[in-house]
Each structure stands twice: as C-alpha cells, then as structure tokens.
Amino acid sequence: MRFNELKRLMTNITHRALTLQLRELEHDGVVKRTVYAEVPPRVEYELTALGFSMEPIINSMYDWGLNYQKNPII
C-alpha cells in the first residue's frame, strides 16, 4: 500500500506518527518499503514473511479486544 492509503485507513493517526511507526516496522523486518524512481516519487509498503507470520497473533488480539468491549472484566 502507499502511504496515503494507509493514512486514509487510520484516520486518528498523525502523518509523523505513521511515518515513525512504518520506519520502526521496516527496521524490525515486519514491513518492506519499496521506492520507485518515478516523478513524482512513489513509495509502497508491504508485509514481509515475518509480518505475515504475525497475522494469527494480531487476529487473536483483535478478537480479544472485541470480546472485551462486549464483556469488560473490570
């Protein structure tokens, strides 16, 4: 996905916060950043194999969050 596509999906994140998070994910090997030599420049982000391997964990956390909202423990 391109940066603006990601930004559009996450309406409550600032430009700077998204940039910093993508850099960290790239540094950790979760996301791959590809820069295309075009005018204007185009940058795309995609999950690496490591990123895809985290999908079951993230889905479980998402499901837990939905369940917690319906039935809070506190």
N, CA, C and O atoms as CSV, one atom per row, in Angstrom:
chain,resi,resn,atom,element,x,y,z
A,1,MET,N,N,0.843,-1.176,0.000
A,1,MET,CA,C,0.000,0.000,0.000
A,1,MET,C,C,0.888,1.239,0.000
A,1,MET,O,O,2.028,1.221,0.464
A,2,ARG,N,N,0.334,2.288,-0.525
A,2,ARG,CA,C,1.034,3.563,-0.486
A,2,ARG,C,C,0.737,4.259,0.836
A,2,ARG,O,O,-0.245,3.948,1.509
A,3,PHE,N,N,1.590,5.194,1.193
A,3,PHE,CA,C,1.482,5.890,2.474
A,3,PHE,C,C,0.096,6.510,2.648
A,3,PHE,O,O,-0.528,6.342,3.695
A,4,ASN,N,N,-0.383,7.214,1.646
A,4,ASN,CA,C,-1.679,7.892,1.771
A,4,ASN,C,C,-2.844,6.904,1.918
A,4,ASN,O,O,-3.844,7.219,2.562
A,5,GLU,N,N,-2.717,5.723,1.328
A,5,GLU,CA,C,-3.742,4.699,1.519
A,5,GLU,C,C,-3.782,4.253,2.980
A,5,GLU,O,O,-4.853,4.110,3.569
A,6,LEU,N,N,-2.608,4.039,3.549
A,6,LEU,CA,C,-2.537,3.659,4.957
A,6,LEU,C,C,-3.084,4.774,5.844
A,6,LEU,O,O,-3.822,4.514,6.795
A,7,LYS,N,N,-2.719,6.015,5.529
A,7,LYS,CA,C,-3.175,7.168,6.319
A,7,LYS,C,C,-4.695,7.276,6.272
A,7,LYS,O,O,-5.330,7.578,7.282
A,8,ARG,N,N,-5.270,7.032,5.116
A,8,ARG,CA,C,-6.730,7.098,4.966
A,8,ARG,C,C,-7.431,6.031,5.804
A,8,ARG,O,O,-8.515,6.273,6.334
A,9,LEU,N,N,-6.825,4.861,5.925
A,9,LEU,CA,C,-7.408,3.779,6.716
A,9,LEU,C,C,-7.317,4.039,8.218
A,9,LEU,O,O,-8.146,3.557,8.989
A,10,MET,N,N,-6.315,4.795,8.622
A,10,MET,CA,C,-6.100,5.089,10.051
A,10,MET,C,C,-6.341,6.584,10.277
A,10,MET,O,O,-5.404,7.381,10.308
A,11,THR,N,N,-7.593,6.935,10.432
A,11,THR,CA,C,-7.971,8.350,10.478
A,11,THR,C,C,-7.458,9.091,11.706
A,11,THR,O,O,-7.332,10.315,11.666
A,12,ASN,N,N,-7.161,8.391,12.792
A,12,ASN,CA,C,-6.754,9.063,14.022
A,12,ASN,C,C,-5.246,9.129,14.217
A,12,ASN,O,O,-4.792,9.453,15.315
A,13,ILE,N,N,-4.462,8.836,13.201
A,13,ILE,CA,C,-3.005,8.869,13.328
A,13,ILE,C,C,-2.457,10.090,12.592
A,13,ILE,O,O,-2.946,10.461,11.525
A,14,THR,N,N,-1.436,10.703,13.181
A,14,THR,CA,C,-0.816,11.845,12.520
A,14,THR,C,C,0.159,11.349,11.455
A,14,THR,O,O,0.598,10.199,11.475
A,15,HIS,N,N,0.480,12.231,10.544
A,15,HIS,CA,C,1.437,11.927,9.481
A,15,HIS,C,C,2.766,11.488,10.095
A,15,HIS,O,O,3.357,10.493,9.677
A,16,ARG,N,N,3.218,12.235,11.079
A,16,ARG,CA,C,4.504,11.939,11.732
A,16,ARG,C,C,4.475,10.590,12.456
A,16,ARG,O,O,5.420,9.807,12.353
A,17,ALA,N,N,3.399,10.321,13.183
A,17,ALA,CA,C,3.309,9.055,13.922
A,17,ALA,C,C,3.323,7.865,12.965
A,17,ALA,O,O,3.979,6.860,13.235
A,18,LEU,N,N,2.604,7.973,11.853
A,18,LEU,CA,C,2.581,6.880,10.873
A,18,LEU,C,C,3.966,6.688,10.262
A,18,LEU,O,O,4.428,5.560,10.094
A,19,THR,N,N,4.619,7.792,9.933
A,19,THR,CA,C,5.965,7.715,9.363
A,19,THR,C,C,6.927,7.022,10.321
A,19,THR,O,O,7.681,6.137,9.918
A,20,LEU,N,N,6.901,7.426,11.591
A,20,LEU,CA,C,7.786,6.818,12.580
A,20,LEU,C,C,7.486,5.335,12.783
A,20,LEU,O,O,8.400,4.522,12.919
A,21,GLN,N,N,6.206,4.990,12.803
A,21,GLN,CA,C,5.828,3.586,13.007
A,21,GLN,C,C,6.258,2.726,11.815
A,21,GLN,O,O,6.755,1.615,12.000
A,22,LEU,N,N,6.071,3.234,10.600
A,22,LEU,CA,C,6.482,2.485,9.413
A,22,LEU,C,C,7.996,2.294,9.390
A,22,LEU,O,O,8.483,1.228,9.014
A,23,ARG,N,N,8.735,3.317,9.789
A,23,ARG,CA,C,10.201,3.184,9.850
A,23,ARG,C,C,10.614,2.115,10.849
A,23,ARG,O,O,11.513,1.318,10.583
A,24,GLU,N,N,9.950,2.104,12.002
A,24,GLU,CA,C,10.271,1.107,13.024
A,24,GLU,C,C,9.935,-0.302,12.539
A,24,GLU,O,O,10.714,-1.235,12.734
A,25,LEU,N,N,8.765,-0.451,11.904
A,25,LEU,CA,C,8.374,-1.763,11.376
A,25,LEU,C,C,9.328,-2.224,10.281
A,25,LEU,O,O,9.630,-3.412,10.176
A,26,GLU,N,N,9.802,-1.283,9.467
A,26,GLU,CA,C,10.773,-1.624,8.424
A,26,GLU,C,C,12.095,-2.051,9.076
A,26,GLU,O,O,12.697,-3.047,8.674
A,27,HIS,N,N,12.532,-1.309,10.061
A,27,HIS,CA,C,13.776,-1.633,10.764
A,27,HIS,C,C,13.706,-3.021,11.408
A,27,HIS,O,O,14.702,-3.745,11.441
A,28,ASP,N,N,12.526,-3.388,11.919
A,28,ASP,CA,C,12.342,-4.678,12.583
A,28,ASP,C,C,12.060,-5.819,11.607
A,28,ASP,O,O,11.930,-6.971,12.021
A,29,GLY,N,N,11.964,-5.503,10.313
A,29,GLY,CA,C,11.768,-6.546,9.314
A,29,GLY,C,C,10.330,-6.994,9.136
A,29,GLY,O,O,10.076,-8.034,8.527
A,30,VAL,N,N,9.382,-6.221,9.660
A,30,VAL,CA,C,7.962,-6.581,9.553
A,30,VAL,C,C,7.373,-6.050,8.250
A,30,VAL,O,O,6.475,-6.660,7.669
A,31,VAL,N,N,7.887,-4.909,7.798
A,31,VAL,CA,C,7.374,-4.234,6.601
A,31,VAL,C,C,8.535,-3.994,5.638
A,31,VAL,O,O,9.656,-3.706,6.058
A,32,LYS,N,N,8.252,-4.115,4.359
A,32,LYS,CA,C,9.235,-3.814,3.314
A,32,LYS,C,C,8.811,-2.516,2.634
A,32,LYS,O,O,7.649,-2.353,2.262
A,33,ARG,N,N,9.752,-1.603,2.476
A,33,ARG,CA,C,9.498,-0.313,1.832
A,33,ARG,C,C,10.172,-0.332,0.473
A,33,ARG,O,O,11.371,-0.594,0.375
A,34,THR,N,N,9.404,-0.052,-0.584
A,34,THR,CA,C,9.936,-0.025,-1.941
A,34,THR,C,C,9.753,1.365,-2.518
A,34,THR,O,O,8.641,1.891,-2.553
A,35,VAL,N,N,10.860,1.965,-2.976
A,35,VAL,CA,C,10.825,3.296,-3.582
A,35,VAL,C,C,10.989,3.119,-5.087
A,35,VAL,O,O,11.935,2.482,-5.551
A,36,TYR,N,N,10.057,3.688,-5.837
A,36,TYR,CA,C,10.112,3.620,-7.298
A,36,TYR,C,C,10.657,4.930,-7.832
A,36,TYR,O,O,10.218,6.006,-7.425
A,37,ALA,N,N,11.617,4.841,-8.747
A,37,ALA,CA,C,12.242,6.029,-9.328
A,37,ALA,C,C,11.348,6.614,-10.407
A,37,ALA,O,O,11.577,6.426,-11.601
A,38,GLU,N,N,10.326,7.326,-9.958
A,38,GLU,CA,C,9.363,7.954,-10.868
A,38,GLU,C,C,9.220,9.416,-10.475
A,38,GLU,O,O,9.678,9.832,-9.411
A,39,VAL,N,N,8.592,10.177,-11.328
A,39,VAL,CA,C,8.256,11.558,-10.998
A,39,VAL,C,C,6.758,11.679,-11.076
A,39,VAL,O,O,6.193,11.499,-12.154
A,40,PRO,N,N,6.075,11.983,-9.959
A,40,PRO,CA,C,6.627,12.146,-8.613
A,40,PRO,C,C,7.019,10.793,-8.029
A,40,PRO,O,O,6.534,9.753,-8.474
A,41,PRO,N,N,7.904,10.814,-7.025
A,41,PRO,CA,C,8.356,9.554,-6.420
A,41,PRO,C,C,7.187,8.763,-5.836
A,41,PRO,O,O,6.224,9.337,-5.328
A,42,ARG,N,N,7.287,7.458,-5.917
A,42,ARG,CA,C,6.239,6.579,-5.378
A,42,ARG,C,C,6.888,5.604,-4.408
A,42,ARG,O,O,7.913,4.992,-4.710
A,43,VAL,N,N,6.272,5.471,-3.236
A,43,VAL,CA,C,6.766,4.556,-2.208
A,43,VAL,C,C,5.618,3.633,-1.824
A,43,VAL,O,O,4.495,4.087,-1.603
A,44,GLU,N,N,5.901,2.346,-1.746
A,44,GLU,CA,C,4.894,1.369,-1.335
A,44,GLU,C,C,5.423,0.541,-0.181
A,44,GLU,O,O,6.622,0.287,-0.069
A,45,TYR,N,N,4.496,0.125,0.677
A,45,TYR,CA,C,4.822,-0.697,1.837
A,45,TYR,C,C,4.085,-2.020,1.710
A,45,TYR,O,O,2.940,-2.073,1.260
A,46,GLU,N,N,4.767,-3.093,2.118
A,46,GLU,CA,C,4.127,-4.406,2.119
A,46,GLU,C,C,4.675,-5.222,3.284
A,46,GLU,O,O,5.790,-4.996,3.754
A,47,LEU,N,N,3.873,-6.168,3.735
A,47,LEU,CA,C,4.321,-7.048,4.803
A,47,LEU,C,C,5.376,-8.005,4.280
A,47,LEU,O,O,5.305,-8.472,3.144
A,48,THR,N,N,6.352,-8.287,5.121
A,48,THR,CA,C,7.348,-9.302,4.805
A,48,THR,C,C,6.805,-10.657,5.269
A,48,THR,O,O,5.695,-10.743,5.794
A,49,ALA,N,N,7.585,-11.692,5.073
A,49,ALA,CA,C,7.180,-13.020,5.571
A,49,ALA,C,C,7.009,-12.978,7.085
A,49,ALA,O,O,6.093,-13.596,7.628
A,50,LEU,N,N,7.892,-12.248,7.767
A,50,LEU,CA,C,7.762,-12.102,9.217
A,50,LEU,C,C,6.450,-11.408,9.569
A,50,LEU,O,O,5.754,-11.817,10.499
A,51,GLY,N,N,6.117,-10.358,8.822
A,51,GLY,CA,C,4.860,-9.642,9.056
A,51,GLY,C,C,3.654,-10.545,8.869
A,51,GLY,O,O,2.730,-10.528,9.682
A,52,PHE,N,N,3.658,-11.327,7.808
A,52,PHE,CA,C,2.541,-12.250,7.564
A,52,PHE,C,C,2.461,-13.331,8.639
A,52,PHE,O,O,1.373,-13.801,8.972
A,53,SER,N,N,3.613,-13.723,9.181
A,53,SER,CA,C,3.601,-14.760,10.208
A,53,SER,C,C,2.950,-14.273,11.498
A,53,SER,O,O,2.558,-15.085,12.336
A,54,MET,N,N,2.832,-12.968,11.667
A,54,MET,CA,C,2.225,-12.385,12.867
A,54,MET,C,C,0.701,-12.282,12.752
A,54,MET,O,O,0.031,-11.948,13.730
A,55,GLU,N,N,0.157,-12.563,11.588
A,55,GLU,CA,C,-1.284,-12.412,11.350
A,55,GLU,C,C,-2.158,-13.165,12.355
A,55,GLU,O,O,-3.110,-12.574,12.865
A,56,PRO,N,N,-1.888,-14.431,12.666
A,56,PRO,CA,C,-2.738,-15.131,13.638
A,56,PRO,C,C,-2.717,-14.458,15.020
A,56,PRO,O,O,-3.740,-14.397,15.702
A,57,ILE,N,N,-1.568,-13.967,15.416
A,57,ILE,CA,C,-1.452,-13.292,16.711
A,57,ILE,C,C,-2.274,-12.005,16.714
A,57,ILE,O,O,-3.006,-11.729,17.664
A,58,ILE,N,N,-2.146,-11.228,15.653
A,58,ILE,CA,C,-2.871,-9.957,15.561
A,58,ILE,C,C,-4.378,-10.203,15.498
A,58,ILE,O,O,-5.155,-9.482,16.124
A,59,ASN,N,N,-4.789,-11.225,14.740
A,59,ASN,CA,C,-6.221,-11.553,14.680
A,59,ASN,C,C,-6.755,-11.975,16.040
A,59,ASN,O,O,-7.870,-11.607,16.410
A,60,SER,N,N,-5.968,-12.744,16.788
A,60,SER,CA,C,-6.385,-13.152,18.135
A,60,SER,C,C,-6.524,-11.941,19.054
A,60,SER,O,O,-7.467,-11.858,19.840
A,61,MET,N,N,-5.591,-11.014,18.951
A,61,MET,CA,C,-5.667,-9.803,19.771
A,61,MET,C,C,-6.896,-8.967,19.394
A,61,MET,O,O,-7.558,-8.395,20.261
A,62,TYR,N,N,-7.187,-8.906,18.108
A,62,TYR,CA,C,-8.369,-8.170,17.635
A,62,TYR,C,C,-9.641,-8.815,18.191
A,62,TYR,O,O,-10.523,-8.124,18.701
A,63,ASP,N,N,-9.725,-10.132,18.089
A,63,ASP,CA,C,-10.895,-10.850,18.609
A,63,ASP,C,C,-11.045,-10.645,20.112
A,63,ASP,O,O,-12.155,-10.453,20.607
A,64,TRP,N,N,-9.924,-10.686,20.840
A,64,TRP,CA,C,-9.960,-10.456,22.278
A,64,TRP,C,C,-10.499,-9.055,22.575
A,64,TRP,O,O,-11.322,-8.880,23.473
A,65,GLY,N,N,-10.034,-8.067,21.820
A,65,GLY,CA,C,-10.484,-6.697,22.018
A,65,GLY,C,C,-11.979,-6.545,21.798
A,65,GLY,O,O,-12.653,-5.861,22.569
A,66,LEU,N,N,-12.502,-7.173,20.759
A,66,LEU,CA,C,-13.944,-7.114,20.504
A,66,LEU,C,C,-14.720,-7.753,21.640
A,66,LEU,O,O,-15.725,-7.213,22.101
A,67,ASN,N,N,-14.244,-8.909,22.089
A,67,ASN,CA,C,-14.901,-9.612,23.188
A,67,ASN,C,C,-14.827,-8.795,24.477
A,67,ASN,O,O,-15.801,-8.735,25.227
A,68,TYR,N,N,-13.691,-8.171,24.737
A,68,TYR,CA,C,-13.524,-7.376,25.951
A,68,TYR,C,C,-14.464,-6.174,25.958
A,68,TYR,O,O,-15.005,-5.809,27.002
A,69,GLN,N,N,-14.662,-5.550,24.769
A,69,GLN,CA,C,-15.576,-4.413,24.687
A,69,GLN,C,C,-17.003,-4.833,25.043
A,69,GLN,O,O,-17.747,-4.067,25.656
A,70,LYS,N,N,-17.374,-6.034,24.661
A,70,LYS,CA,C,-18.725,-6.526,24.943
A,70,LYS,C,C,-18.874,-6.955,26.390
A,70,LYS,O,O,-19.935,-6.769,26.986
A,71,ASN,N,N,-17.811,-7.536,26.969
A,71,ASN,CA,C,-17.842,-8.094,28.329
A,71,ASN,C,C,-16.613,-7.651,29.110
A,71,ASN,O,O,-15.726,-8.465,29.363
A,72,PRO,N,N,-16.537,-6.369,29.503
A,72,PRO,CA,C,-15.339,-5.920,30.240
A,72,PRO,C,C,-15.183,-6.640,31.573
A,72,PRO,O,O,-16.162,-6.879,32.281
A,73,ILE,N,N,-13.959,-6.979,31.904
A,73,ILE,CA,C,-13.650,-7.703,33.131
A,73,ILE,C,C,-13.810,-6.786,34.346
A,73,ILE,O,O,-14.267,-7.211,35.407
A,74,ILE,N,N,-13.432,-5.549,34.171
A,74,ILE,CA,C,-13.468,-4.593,35.294
A,74,ILE,C,C,-14.872,-4.171,35.640
A,74,ILE,O,O,-15.069,-3.375,36.557
